[in-house]
Amino acid sequence: MRTHNLHVCQLPAPGAVTSNSARSG
């Protein structure tokens, strides 16, 4: 599962994930 997490973090996820990242940043 860790590999999946890294992959998601590296690759540009959908708008839902992008919004989360922008919020955190």
mmCIF entry with sequence, helices, sheets and N, C-alpha, C, O atoms, coordinates in Angstrom:
data_MODEL
# 
_entry.id   MODEL 
# 
_entity.id                         1 
_entity.type                       polymer 
_entity.pdbx_number_of_molecules   1 
# 
_entity_poly.entity_id                      1 
_entity_poly.type                           'polypeptide(L)' 
_entity_poly.nstd_linkage                   no 
_entity_poly.nstd_monomer                   no 
_entity_poly.pdbx_seq_one_letter_code       MRTHNLHVCQLPAPGAVTSNSARSG 
_entity_poly.pdbx_seq_one_letter_code_can   MRTHNLHVCQLPAPGAVTSNSARSG 
_entity_poly.pdbx_strand_id                 A 
# 
loop_
_entity_poly_seq.entity_id 
_entity_poly_seq.num 
_entity_poly_seq.mon_id 
_entity_poly_seq.hetero 
1 1  MET n 
1 2  ARG n 
1 3  THR n 
1 4  HIS n 
1 5  ASN n 
1 6  LEU n 
1 7  HIS n 
1 8  VAL n 
1 9  CYS n 
1 10 GLN n 
1 11 LEU n 
1 12 PRO n 
1 13 ALA n 
1 14 PRO n 
1 15 GLY n 
1 16 ALA n 
1 17 VAL n 
1 18 THR n 
1 19 SER n 
1 20 ASN n 
1 21 SER n 
1 22 ALA n 
1 23 ARG n 
1 24 SER n 
1 25 GLY n 
# 
_struct_asym.id          A 
_struct_asym.entity_id   1 
# 
loop_
_struct_conf.conf_type_id 
_struct_conf.id 
_struct_conf.pdbx_PDB_helix_id 
_struct_conf.beg_label_comp_id 
_struct_conf.beg_label_asym_id 
_struct_conf.beg_label_seq_id 
_struct_conf.pdbx_beg_PDB_ins_code 
_struct_conf.end_label_comp_id 
_struct_conf.end_label_asym_id 
_struct_conf.end_label_seq_id 
_struct_conf.pdbx_end_PDB_ins_code 
_struct_conf.beg_auth_comp_id 
_struct_conf.beg_auth_asym_id 
_struct_conf.beg_auth_seq_id 
_struct_conf.end_auth_comp_id 
_struct_conf.end_auth_asym_id 
_struct_conf.end_auth_seq_id 
_struct_conf.pdbx_PDB_helix_class 
_struct_conf.details 
_struct_conf.pdbx_PDB_helix_length 
HELX_P HELX_P1 AA1 ARG A 2  ? GLN A 10 ? ARG A 2  GLN A 10 1 ? 9  
HELX_P HELX_P2 AA2 GLY A 15 ? SER A 24 ? GLY A 15 SER A 24 1 ? 10 
# 
_struct_conf_type.id          HELX_P 
_struct_conf_type.criteria    ? 
_struct_conf_type.reference   ? 
# 
loop_
_atom_site.group_PDB 
_atom_site.id 
_atom_site.type_symbol 
_atom_site.label_atom_id 
_atom_site.label_alt_id 
_atom_site.label_comp_id 
_atom_site.label_asym_id 
_atom_site.label_entity_id 
_atom_site.label_seq_id 
_atom_site.pdbx_PDB_ins_code 
_atom_site.Cartn_x 
_atom_site.Cartn_y 
_atom_site.Cartn_z 
_atom_site.occupancy 
_atom_site.B_iso_or_equiv 
_atom_site.pdbx_formal_charge 
_atom_site.auth_seq_id 
_atom_site.auth_comp_id 
_atom_site.auth_asym_id 
_atom_site.auth_atom_id 
_atom_site.pdbx_PDB_model_num 
ATOM 1   N N  . MET A 1 1  ? 0.843   -1.207 0.000   1.00 0.00 ? 1  MET A N  1 
ATOM 2   C CA . MET A 1 1  ? 0.000   0.000  0.000   1.00 0.00 ? 1  MET A CA 1 
ATOM 3   C C  . MET A 1 1  ? 0.880   1.260  0.000   1.00 0.00 ? 1  MET A C  1 
ATOM 4   O O  . MET A 1 1  ? 0.499   2.299  -0.540  1.00 0.00 ? 1  MET A O  1 
ATOM 5   N N  . ARG A 1 2  ? 2.043   1.145  0.607   1.00 0.00 ? 2  ARG A N  1 
ATOM 6   C CA . ARG A 1 2  ? 2.924   2.311  0.660   1.00 0.00 ? 2  ARG A CA 1 
ATOM 7   C C  . ARG A 1 2  ? 3.311   2.732  -0.768  1.00 0.00 ? 2  ARG A C  1 
ATOM 8   O O  . ARG A 1 2  ? 3.358   3.920  -1.086  1.00 0.00 ? 2  ARG A O  1 
ATOM 9   N N  . THR A 1 3  ? 3.582   1.749  -1.602  1.00 0.00 ? 3  THR A N  1 
ATOM 10  C CA . THR A 1 3  ? 3.966   2.061  -2.986  1.00 0.00 ? 3  THR A CA 1 
ATOM 11  C C  . THR A 1 3  ? 2.855   2.840  -3.671  1.00 0.00 ? 3  THR A C  1 
ATOM 12  O O  . THR A 1 3  ? 3.117   3.786  -4.413  1.00 0.00 ? 3  THR A O  1 
ATOM 13  N N  . HIS A 1 4  ? 1.623   2.442  -3.421  1.00 0.00 ? 4  HIS A N  1 
ATOM 14  C CA . HIS A 1 4  ? 0.482   3.125  -4.048  1.00 0.00 ? 4  HIS A CA 1 
ATOM 15  C C  . HIS A 1 4  ? 0.431   4.585  -3.590  1.00 0.00 ? 4  HIS A C  1 
ATOM 16  O O  . HIS A 1 4  ? 0.206   5.496  -4.387  1.00 0.00 ? 4  HIS A O  1 
ATOM 17  N N  . ASN A 1 5  ? 0.643   4.777  -2.309  1.00 0.00 ? 5  ASN A N  1 
ATOM 18  C CA . ASN A 1 5  ? 0.599   6.132  -1.751  1.00 0.00 ? 5  ASN A CA 1 
ATOM 19  C C  . ASN A 1 5  ? 1.651   7.001  -2.441  1.00 0.00 ? 5  ASN A C  1 
ATOM 20  O O  . ASN A 1 5  ? 1.382   8.137  -2.830  1.00 0.00 ? 5  ASN A O  1 
ATOM 21  N N  . LEU A 1 6  ? 2.850   6.442  -2.582  1.00 0.00 ? 6  LEU A N  1 
ATOM 22  C CA . LEU A 1 6  ? 3.929   7.205  -3.220  1.00 0.00 ? 6  LEU A CA 1 
ATOM 23  C C  . LEU A 1 6  ? 3.558   7.524  -4.664  1.00 0.00 ? 6  LEU A C  1 
ATOM 24  O O  . LEU A 1 6  ? 3.754   8.643  -5.138  1.00 0.00 ? 6  LEU A O  1 
ATOM 25  N N  . HIS A 1 7  ? 3.026   6.535  -5.343  1.00 0.00 ? 7  HIS A N  1 
ATOM 26  C CA . HIS A 1 7  ? 2.658   6.731  -6.749  1.00 0.00 ? 7  HIS A CA 1 
ATOM 27  C C  . HIS A 1 7  ? 1.636   7.860  -6.885  1.00 0.00 ? 7  HIS A C  1 
ATOM 28  O O  . HIS A 1 7  ? 1.738   8.706  -7.774  1.00 0.00 ? 7  HIS A O  1 
ATOM 29  N N  . VAL A 1 8  ? 0.666   7.855  -6.001  1.00 0.00 ? 8  VAL A N  1 
ATOM 30  C CA . VAL A 1 8  ? -0.394  8.880  -6.048  1.00 0.00 ? 8  VAL A CA 1 
ATOM 31  C C  . VAL A 1 8  ? 0.210   10.259 -5.776  1.00 0.00 ? 8  VAL A C  1 
ATOM 32  O O  . VAL A 1 8  ? -0.172  11.260 -6.382  1.00 0.00 ? 8  VAL A O  1 
ATOM 33  N N  . CYS A 1 9  ? 1.159   10.274 -4.852  1.00 0.00 ? 9  CYS A N  1 
ATOM 34  C CA . CYS A 1 9  ? 1.768   11.561 -4.499  1.00 0.00 ? 9  CYS A CA 1 
ATOM 35  C C  . CYS A 1 9  ? 2.618   12.089 -5.665  1.00 0.00 ? 9  CYS A C  1 
ATOM 36  O O  . CYS A 1 9  ? 2.689   13.295 -5.902  1.00 0.00 ? 9  CYS A O  1 
ATOM 37  N N  . GLN A 1 10 ? 3.253   11.166 -6.380  1.00 0.00 ? 10 GLN A N  1 
ATOM 38  C CA . GLN A 1 10 ? 4.117   11.562 -7.492  1.00 0.00 ? 10 GLN A CA 1 
ATOM 39  C C  . GLN A 1 10 ? 3.292   11.986 -8.703  1.00 0.00 ? 10 GLN A C  1 
ATOM 40  O O  . GLN A 1 10 ? 3.543   13.019 -9.324  1.00 0.00 ? 10 GLN A O  1 
ATOM 41  N N  . LEU A 1 11 ? 2.297   11.154 -9.017  1.00 0.00 ? 11 LEU A N  1 
ATOM 42  C CA . LEU A 1 11 ? 1.488   11.453 -10.207 1.00 0.00 ? 11 LEU A CA 1 
ATOM 43  C C  . LEU A 1 11 ? 0.385   12.454 -9.877  1.00 0.00 ? 11 LEU A C  1 
ATOM 44  O O  . LEU A 1 11 ? -0.098  12.484 -8.745  1.00 0.00 ? 11 LEU A O  1 
ATOM 45  N N  . PRO A 1 12 ? -0.012  13.258 -10.829 1.00 0.00 ? 12 PRO A N  1 
ATOM 46  C CA . PRO A 1 12 ? -1.076  14.258 -10.626 1.00 0.00 ? 12 PRO A CA 1 
ATOM 47  C C  . PRO A 1 12 ? -2.439  13.588 -10.461 1.00 0.00 ? 12 PRO A C  1 
ATOM 48  O O  . PRO A 1 12 ? -3.046  13.147 -11.436 1.00 0.00 ? 12 PRO A O  1 
ATOM 49  N N  . ALA A 1 13 ? -2.899  13.520 -9.245  1.00 0.00 ? 13 ALA A N  1 
ATOM 50  C CA . ALA A 1 13 ? -4.206  12.877 -9.004  1.00 0.00 ? 13 ALA A CA 1 
ATOM 51  C C  . ALA A 1 13 ? -5.339  13.775 -9.497  1.00 0.00 ? 13 ALA A C  1 
ATOM 52  O O  . ALA A 1 13 ? -5.096  14.915 -9.893  1.00 0.00 ? 13 ALA A O  1 
ATOM 53  N N  . PRO A 1 14 ? -6.579  13.269 -9.478  1.00 0.00 ? 14 PRO A N  1 
ATOM 54  C CA . PRO A 1 14 ? -7.752  14.024 -9.935  1.00 0.00 ? 14 PRO A CA 1 
ATOM 55  C C  . PRO A 1 14 ? -7.918  15.343 -9.175  1.00 0.00 ? 14 PRO A C  1 
ATOM 56  O O  . PRO A 1 14 ? -7.169  15.617 -8.237  1.00 0.00 ? 14 PRO A O  1 
ATOM 57  N N  . GLY A 1 15 ? -8.879  16.143 -9.569  1.00 0.00 ? 15 GLY A N  1 
ATOM 58  C CA . GLY A 1 15 ? -9.106  17.447 -8.918  1.00 0.00 ? 15 GLY A CA 1 
ATOM 59  C C  . GLY A 1 15 ? -9.327  17.278 -7.418  1.00 0.00 ? 15 GLY A C  1 
ATOM 60  O O  . GLY A 1 15 ? -8.862  18.094 -6.623  1.00 0.00 ? 15 GLY A O  1 
ATOM 61  N N  . ALA A 1 16 ? -10.033 16.221 -7.035  1.00 0.00 ? 16 ALA A N  1 
ATOM 62  C CA . ALA A 1 16 ? -10.311 16.004 -5.605  1.00 0.00 ? 16 ALA A CA 1 
ATOM 63  C C  . ALA A 1 16 ? -8.995  15.938 -4.832  1.00 0.00 ? 16 ALA A C  1 
ATOM 64  O O  . ALA A 1 16 ? -8.844  16.594 -3.801  1.00 0.00 ? 16 ALA A O  1 
ATOM 65  N N  . VAL A 1 17 ? -8.045  15.147 -5.331  1.00 0.00 ? 17 VAL A N  1 
ATOM 66  C CA . VAL A 1 17 ? -6.753  15.008 -4.634  1.00 0.00 ? 17 VAL A CA 1 
ATOM 67  C C  . VAL A 1 17 ? -5.942  16.300 -4.774  1.00 0.00 ? 17 VAL A C  1 
ATOM 68  O O  . VAL A 1 17 ? -5.265  16.718 -3.835  1.00 0.00 ? 17 VAL A O  1 
ATOM 69  N N  . THR A 1 18 ? -6.014  16.921 -5.938  1.00 0.00 ? 18 THR A N  1 
ATOM 70  C CA . THR A 1 18 ? -5.264  18.165 -6.162  1.00 0.00 ? 18 THR A CA 1 
ATOM 71  C C  . THR A 1 18 ? -5.711  19.232 -5.164  1.00 0.00 ? 18 THR A C  1 
ATOM 72  O O  . THR A 1 18 ? -4.892  19.978 -4.628  1.00 0.00 ? 18 THR A O  1 
ATOM 73  N N  . SER A 1 19 ? -7.017  19.294 -4.923  1.00 0.00 ? 19 SER A N  1 
ATOM 74  C CA . SER A 1 19 ? -7.557  20.291 -3.985  1.00 0.00 ? 19 SER A CA 1 
ATOM 75  C C  . SER A 1 19 ? -6.979  20.039 -2.591  1.00 0.00 ? 19 SER A C  1 
ATOM 76  O O  . SER A 1 19 ? -6.596  20.969 -1.882  1.00 0.00 ? 19 SER A O  1 
ATOM 77  N N  . ASN A 1 20 ? -6.926  18.760 -2.217  1.00 0.00 ? 20 ASN A N  1 
ATOM 78  C CA . ASN A 1 20 ? -6.402  18.401 -0.898  1.00 0.00 ? 20 ASN A CA 1 
ATOM 79  C C  . ASN A 1 20 ? -4.942  18.860 -0.780  1.00 0.00 ? 20 ASN A C  1 
ATOM 80  O O  . ASN A 1 20 ? -4.543  19.431 0.236   1.00 0.00 ? 20 ASN A O  1 
ATOM 81  N N  . SER A 1 21 ? -4.169  18.609 -1.808  1.00 0.00 ? 21 SER A N  1 
ATOM 82  C CA . SER A 1 21 ? -2.743  18.971 -1.783  1.00 0.00 ? 21 SER A CA 1 
ATOM 83  C C  . SER A 1 21 ? -2.603  20.498 -1.661  1.00 0.00 ? 21 SER A C  1 
ATOM 84  O O  . SER A 1 21 ? -1.800  20.991 -0.868  1.00 0.00 ? 21 SER A O  1 
ATOM 85  N N  . ALA A 1 22 ? -3.371  21.222 -2.435  1.00 0.00 ? 22 ALA A N  1 
ATOM 86  C CA . ALA A 1 22 ? -3.293  22.692 -2.417  1.00 0.00 ? 22 ALA A CA 1 
ATOM 87  C C  . ALA A 1 22 ? -3.650  23.198 -1.015  1.00 0.00 ? 22 ALA A C  1 
ATOM 88  O O  . ALA A 1 22 ? -3.049  24.150 -0.517  1.00 0.00 ? 22 ALA A O  1 
ATOM 89  N N  . ARG A 1 23 ? -4.615  22.561 -0.402  1.00 0.00 ? 23 ARG A N  1 
ATOM 90  C CA . ARG A 1 23 ? -5.042  22.983 0.941   1.00 0.00 ? 23 ARG A CA 1 
ATOM 91  C C  . ARG A 1 23 ? -3.893  22.775 1.925   1.00 0.00 ? 23 ARG A C  1 
ATOM 92  O O  . ARG A 1 23 ? -3.586  23.642 2.743   1.00 0.00 ? 23 ARG A O  1 
ATOM 93  N N  . SER A 1 24 ? -3.266  21.602 1.823   1.00 0.00 ? 24 SER A N  1 
ATOM 94  C CA . SER A 1 24 ? -2.171  21.275 2.749   1.00 0.00 ? 24 SER A CA 1 
ATOM 95  C C  . SER A 1 24 ? -1.008  22.260 2.531   1.00 0.00 ? 24 SER A C  1 
ATOM 96  O O  . SER A 1 24 ? -0.388  22.724 3.488   1.00 0.00 ? 24 SER A O  1 
ATOM 97  N N  . GLY A 1 25 ? -0.726  22.567 1.263   1.00 0.00 ? 25 GLY A N  1 
ATOM 98  C CA . GLY A 1 25 ? 0.379   23.457 0.928   1.00 0.00 ? 25 GLY A CA 1 
ATOM 99  C C  . GLY A 1 25 ? -0.029  24.869 1.199   1.00 0.00 ? 25 GLY A C  1 
ATOM 100 O O  . GLY A 1 25 ? 0.757   25.791 0.985   1.00 0.00 ? 25 GLY A O  1 
# 
